[in-house]
Amino acid sequence: MTPPVALVLRALGLGDFMTGLPALKLLRSALPEHRVMLAAGAHFLPLIPLIDSIDELRPSRELAPLRHIRQSLDVAVDLHGKGPTSRQLLAALQPARLIGFGDQSAGLIGPVWRPDEHEVRRWIRLIATSFPSLGSTPEVAGCVARPDVAVEHDLTVLHPGAAYPSRRWPLERFAYVGRALANAGHDVVVTGTAGEADSARWLARQTGARLRIDAPLPELFGLVAASRLVISGDTGIAHVAFNYRIPSVTLYGPVSPGAWGPPSDFRHQALFHGDGRGDPHGRDVDPALLRVSCDEVLDAVWRISSDHNRIDDRTSA
């Protein structure tokens, strides 16, 4: 007998993909007999075998029509947002049940959207409210299994890039931190997407670090899972570190870690000096992000360092 199908829409970036996984894990608990399909970017396909909560990925672009999905749907879940556009895309598929946040102005029924709620907790609440008999809340860690790929171990990952300039800490400061870590014995690698190649190469030259550009997702996840430490801005690779409980230092500016930050764990240090009201899509570095100093980052590294060897001999940057 063909199992009933539950479709989840979350065709967004890596950070969004990762923060939606605990809700998908809860959905799997609620619908153990269903086939769970995720409508998301095709580049996530290699990760699906590593995620128990997803049976199938249907490649989809953000807010694009879902005409390629022709199965009869028992449940459809809007994990994209609270607006009418994403809801209408799912409604067009005529599911037996459609789950999403309420929006009175658009005539949408569902739980109340809380703008200041943490992204992970928001989507967990949507599923928990829709299936009240569920028990424990899933953790962020462990949603994606460790890929079976050959990678080097115990590297310190510097990831200077982010989707928008407002979330990019200055490269010169990353260089300062990278040199200090290398002098303290860290084996540093700089990562980045193809679009971030020039910045990543410059940083690698300044720090003497290794360079890994545009790694396939399984390789990137394997690299993070085997790493010693991840230092980045508020971007997807930080959430990969959270998933594998790898020590991390994440630098926040326009958006508060109260909305996108790590789970409460001493291994994850979130540095933030703002009010969370900046523009995450801005063209200039957010002033709050500029308030994060190099020495503050290095002190955070020391706090979570397994060998407790303090990094000294600092110079201004």
C-alpha positions in Angstrom: 0.0 0.0 0.0 1.3 3.4 -0.9 2.1 5.5 2.2 0.4 8.9 2.6 2.6 11.9 1.6 3.5 15.0 3.7 5.1 17.8 1.8 7.2 20.5 3.5 8.1 23.8 1.7 11.4 25.4 2.7 13.2 26.4 -0.5 15.8 28.7 1.1 19.5 28.9 2.0 21.7 26.7 4.1 21.1 28.4 7.4 17.3 28.2 6.8 17.7 24.5 5.8 19.5 23.7 9.0 17.2 25.6 11.3 14.1 23.9 9.9 15.4 20.4 10.5 14.3 20.1 14.2 10.7 20.8 13.1 11.0 18.2 10.4 12.3 15.7 13.0 9.2 16.5 15.1 7.0 16.1 12.0 8.5 12.7 11.4 7.5 11.7 15.0 3.9 13.0 14.3 3.6 11.2 11.0 5.7 8.0 11.2 3.7 6.2 8.5 4.0 9.1 6.0 6.5 9.7 3.2 8.0 13.1 4.0 9.0 15.1 1.0 10.9 18.4 1.2 10.6 21.1 -1.5 14.0 22.8 -1.3 17.0 23.7 -3.5 18.5 20.9 -5.6 22.0 21.5 -4.1 20.7 19.9 -0.9 20.1 16.5 -2.6 23.4 15.0 -1.4 22.5 15.6 2.2 19.1 13.8 2.1 20.6 10.3 2.8 22.1 11.8 6.0 18.7 13.1 7.4 16.3 10.5 8.9 13.4 13.0 8.9 13.3 13.4 5.1 12.5 10.6 2.6 12.8 12.6 -0.6 13.8 16.1 -1.8 11.9 17.7 -4.6 14.1 20.4 -6.2 12.4 23.7 -5.9 13.2 27.4 -6.1 12.2 30.0 -3.6 8.5 30.9 -4.1 8.4 29.2 -7.5 5.3 27.2 -8.4 5.3 23.5 -7.3 3.8 22.1 -10.5 6.4 19.3 -10.6 4.8 17.8 -7.5 1.9 15.7 -8.6 1.3 13.3 -5.7 -1.8 13.4 -3.7 -0.9 15.1 -0.5 -2.3 14.2 2.9 -0.4 17.0 4.7 1.4 20.1 3.4 3.5 22.3 5.7 4.5 25.9 5.1 8.0 26.2 6.6 8.8 29.1 4.4 7.2 32.0 6.2 3.8 33.5 7.2 2.8 35.3 4.1 0.1 34.3 1.6 2.5 33.6 -1.4 4.0 30.4 0.1 0.6 29.3 1.4 -1.0 29.7 -2.0 1.8 27.6 -3.6 0.9 24.7 -1.3 -2.9 25.3 -1.4 -2.7 24.9 -5.2 -1.7 21.3 -4.6 -5.0 20.7 -2.8 -3.6 18.8 0.3 -6.1 17.2 2.7 -4.5 19.4 5.5 -2.5 22.5 5.1 -0.4 23.7 8.1 1.1 27.2 8.5 1.1 30.3 10.6 -1.9 32.5 10.8 -2.2 35.9 9.2 -5.5 37.7 9.8 -4.7 40.3 7.1 -4.4 37.6 4.5 -7.2 35.4 5.9 -4.8 32.6 6.9 -5.6 30.4 9.8 -2.9 29.0 12.2 -0.8 29.8 15.2 0.2 33.4 15.8 3.6 34.4 14.3 6.0 35.9 16.9 8.5 38.2 15.1 11.1 37.9 17.9 11.0 34.1 18.3 14.1 32.1 17.6 14.0 30.5 14.1 14.4 27.0 15.4 11.8 27.3 18.1 9.3 29.0 15.8 9.0 26.1 13.4 9.0 23.5 16.2 6.1 25.4 17.8 4.2 25.3 14.5 4.5 21.5 14.3 3.9 21.0 18.1 0.7 23.1 17.9 -0.5 21.3 14.9 0.1 17.8 16.5 -0.6 18.4 20.3 0.0 14.8 21.3 3.8 15.0 20.6 6.2 14.7 23.4 9.8 15.9 23.7 11.2 18.8 21.6 14.1 17.7 19.3 17.5 19.3 19.6 19.4 21.1 16.9 22.4 18.8 17.2 22.3 15.5 15.3 19.7 16.4 12.7 22.3 15.6 10.0 24.5 12.5 10.3 28.2 12.7 9.7 28.9 12.0 6.0 31.3 9.2 5.1 33.9 11.3 3.3 37.7 11.6 3.6 38.6 14.8 5.3 41.4 16.1 7.5 40.7 16.3 11.2 41.2 19.0 13.8 41.3 22.0 11.5 40.2 25.4 12.6 37.7 26.7 10.0 37.6 30.4 9.2 34.6 31.3 7.0 34.6 35.0 6.3 31.7 35.1 3.8 28.0 35.7 4.2 25.1 36.3 1.7 25.1 40.1 2.3 27.7 42.6 3.3 25.9 43.6 6.5 26.8 40.2 7.9 30.5 40.2 6.8 33.0 41.0 9.5 36.0 42.9 8.0 38.5 40.6 6.2 41.4 42.4 8.0 40.0 41.3 11.3 39.6 37.7 10.2 43.3 37.9 9.0 44.4 39.1 12.5 42.5 36.3 14.2 43.8 33.7 11.7 47.4 34.7 12.3 47.0 34.6 16.0 45.4 31.2 15.9 48.1 29.9 13.5 50.8 31.2 15.9 49.1 29.3 18.7 49.3 26.1 16.8 45.9 25.9 15.1 45.9 24.3 11.6 43.7 26.9 9.9 41.6 26.4 6.7 39.6 29.2 5.0 36.4 28.1 3.4 34.0 29.9 1.0 31.7 29.6 -1.9 32.7 30.2 -5.5 31.4 33.7 -5.3 33.6 34.3 -2.2 36.8 33.0 -3.8 38.7 36.3 -4.1 38.1 37.2 -0.4 38.9 33.6 0.7 42.2 33.6 -1.3 43.2 36.9 0.1 42.6 35.7 3.6 44.5 32.5 3.1 47.5 34.4 1.8 47.4 36.7 4.8 47.3 33.9 7.3 49.2 31.1 5.6 46.1 29.0 5.9 44.9 26.3 3.6 42.1 27.1 1.2 38.9 25.2 0.4 36.6 26.9 -2.1 33.2 25.7 -3.2 33.4 22.3 -1.5 30.5 20.0 -2.2 28.1 20.0 0.7 28.9 16.5 2.0 32.6 17.4 2.0 31.9 20.7 3.8 29.8 19.0 6.4 32.5 16.3 6.9 35.1 19.0 7.2 33.1 20.8 9.9 32.2 17.6 11.7 35.9 16.7 12.0 37.1 20.2 12.8 38.5 21.7 16.0 36.7 25.0 15.8 34.6 27.1 13.4 34.7 30.9 13.3 32.2 32.7 11.1 29.6 35.3 10.8 25.9 34.7 11.0 25.7 32.3 8.1 25.0 28.7 7.2 28.3 27.1 8.2 27.7 28.2 11.8 24.5 26.1 11.9 26.5 23.1 10.6 28.8 23.5 13.6 25.8 23.6 15.9 24.5 20.4 14.3 27.8 18.5 15.1 28.4 20.2 18.5 31.7 21.5 17.1 33.1 24.5 19.1 32.2 27.7 17.3 32.5 31.4 17.6 29.8 33.2 15.7 29.8 37.0 15.0 26.3 38.6 15.0 25.4 42.1 13.8 22.2 43.1 12.2 20.3 40.1 13.6 20.4 39.0 17.2 21.5 35.5 18.2 18.2 35.5 20.1 16.7 34.9 16.6 19.3 32.9 14.8 21.9 31.9 17.5 23.3 28.6 18.7 21.7 26.3 21.3 22.7 27.0 24.9 26.1 25.3 25.1 29.5 26.6 26.3 31.0 25.2 23.1 29.1 27.8 21.1 30.1 31.4 21.7 27.8 34.1 20.1 29.3 37.6 20.1 26.8 40.4 19.7 26.7 44.2 20.6 23.5 45.3 18.9 19.7 45.5 19.3 18.8 43.1 16.5 17.2 45.8 14.4 19.7 46.0 11.6 19.2 45.1 8.0 20.4 41.5 7.3 20.3 42.2 3.6 22.3 45.5 3.9 25.0 46.7 1.6 27.4 47.9 4.3 28.8 46.1 7.4 26.3 46.5 10.2 27.7 48.9 13.0 26.9 46.3 15.6 29.1 43.7 13.8 31.9 46.3 13.7 31.7 46.5 17.5 33.0 42.9 17.8 36.7 43.1 18.3 39.5 40.8 17.3 40.6 40.3 21.0 37.0 39.5 21.9 36.9 36.7 19.3 40.2 35.3 20.5 39.0 35.4 24.2 36.0 33.4 23.1 38.2 30.9 21.4 40.1 30.6 24.7 36.9 30.0 26.7 36.0 27.0 24.7 39.5 25.7 24.0 40.1 22.1 24.9 43.7 22.7 25.9 43.1 26.1 27.6 46.2 27.6 26.1 45.6 31.3 25.9 46.4 33.1 22.6 48.6 36.0 23.3 51.1 38.2 21.5 48.3 40.2 19.9 48.8 43.3 17.7 46.1 45.8 16.8 44.1 45.3 13.6 
